Amino acid sequence: MLADGRLASGGYDRKIKLWSKNGIGEPVVLSHGSWVYSLAVLADGRLASGGGDGNVKLWLVDEQKLIAALCLRAGRNLTKDEWARYIGSDTPWQPSCRDRPQTGGLRIKIAAPCNGRGDAYLTVSMLSQQYKMVI
């Protein structure tokens, strides 16, 4: 059992499943890559899995630490689909990077004139701001 009350299971399907505290919803699934023979919760909250391939893998399963790590790696807020996959659908979506924009993000569009006349330009949109540059 994890520190937050979720149950971790592993088996011959090569997957580790993290079941919600109340048993409702689909589990978060981690792929170990080989049969999972053993699971252990470490003092720092990580989950260790031992498999048929002889490898021990360490997993971040504390939601807040995982959210921070995913923000650092992705460099942006997780989409709702990514949130459900990595955090689980039993935890409501929230901005994973509190200091980053929640919507909009960065969009870049390059436009060239159809008739060969006029300037080509680059449009960069971030949130509600839009910038045009002639290229």
Number of C-alpha atoms within 10 A of each C-alpha: 15 18 14 12 11 17 16 20 18 22 16 12 12 17 18 22 18 21 22 20 13 10 11 10 11 14 22 20 18 15 13 23 14 17 20 24 16 14 20 15 17 13 8 9 16 18 19 15 21 19 20 15 12 11 13 15 13 16 16 15 22 16 14 12 13 16 22 14 15 20 18 13 9 12 12 18 23 21 15 14 12 14 20 18 14 17 25 21 19 17 11 10 16 14 18 23 19 12 9 13 14 16 12 11 13 12 11 12 10 13 12 14 10 8 6 8 8 10 12 14 15 16 15 15 16 15 12 8 9 12 10 13 11 12 10
